[in-house]
Amino acid sequence: MTRVCRIVLVIYGLIGLAALLIIPLNAVGAFGMEPDPLSAVYALIVAAPWSFFILDYAGENVFWNLVLVAIAMAINGAILALLCRHAAVRRR
């Protein structure tokens, strides 16, 4: 993979991790945050378009919902890695 692709992939991973961490931290009011029911919106946006499909399987279990969103983010990361690898092969 090229250096730019790796940087983009790492940045995407960090943004996804931060979006997932905001949800439980906001729920318990860590760091003086007020509990906000819309704190998961950032994670859903980062996991798009797969997050729109997993809403059918989401329920009341917060842990299960976080796992589903993390899987959707992992799919996006894998697609990004495959695109980077394909671009690196084409450059040769």
C-alpha positions in Angstrom: 0.0 0.0 0.0 1.1 3.5 -0.6 1.9 5.8 2.3 -1.1 8.1 1.7 -3.4 5.1 1.7 -2.0 3.9 5.0 -2.4 7.3 6.6 -6.0 7.5 5.4 -6.7 4.0 6.7 -5.2 4.9 10.1 -7.1 8.2 10.3 -10.4 6.3 9.5 -9.7 3.8 12.2 -9.0 6.5 14.8 -12.2 8.4 13.8 -14.2 5.2 14.0 -12.7 4.3 17.4 -13.4 7.8 18.8 -17.0 7.6 17.5 -17.5 4.3 19.2 -15.9 5.5 22.5 -18.2 8.6 22.6 -21.3 6.5 23.0 -20.6 4.8 26.4 -18.6 7.8 27.7 -21.5 10.1 27.0 -24.0 7.7 28.5 -22.2 7.7 31.9 -21.5 11.4 31.8 -17.7 11.1 31.7 -15.6 14.3 31.5 -18.6 16.4 32.5 -20.6 15.5 29.4 -24.4 15.7 29.6 -26.0 12.4 28.5 -27.2 12.9 24.9 -29.4 10.3 23.1 -27.9 11.4 19.8 -24.3 10.5 20.7 -24.4 7.5 18.4 -25.1 9.6 15.3 -21.3 10.0 14.7 -20.7 6.3 14.8 -23.6 5.6 12.4 -22.2 8.2 9.9 -18.7 6.7 10.0 -20.2 3.2 9.5 -22.4 4.3 6.6 -23.7 2.8 4.3 -23.7 -0.5 6.3 -25.2 1.1 9.3 -28.4 1.7 7.4 -28.7 -2.0 6.8 -27.9 -3.2 10.3 -30.7 -1.1 11.8 -33.0 -4.0 11.2 -30.9 -6.2 13.6 -30.4 -3.5 16.2 -32.4 -3.9 19.4 -32.4 -2.7 22.9 -29.0 -4.2 23.8 -26.4 -1.4 23.7 -23.4 -3.8 23.5 -24.9 -5.7 20.6 -25.5 -2.4 18.7 -21.9 -1.3 19.3 -20.7 -4.6 18.0 -22.8 -4.2 14.8 -21.6 -0.7 14.2 -18.0 -1.8 14.8 -18.5 -4.6 12.2 -19.8 -2.0 9.8 -16.8 0.2 10.4 -14.5 -2.9 9.9 -16.2 -3.6 6.5 -15.5 0.0 5.4 -11.9 -0.3 6.6 -11.4 -3.6 4.7 -12.9 -2.0 1.5 -10.6 0.9 1.9 -7.6 -1.4 2.3 -8.5 -3.4 -0.7 -8.8 -0.2 -2.8 -5.4 0.9 -1.6 -3.9 -2.4 -2.5 -5.5 -2.4 -5.9 -4.1 1.2 -6.5 -0.7 0.0 -5.4 -0.8 -2.9 -7.9 -1.9 -0.7 -10.7 1.0 1.7 -10.1 3.5 -1.1 -10.8 
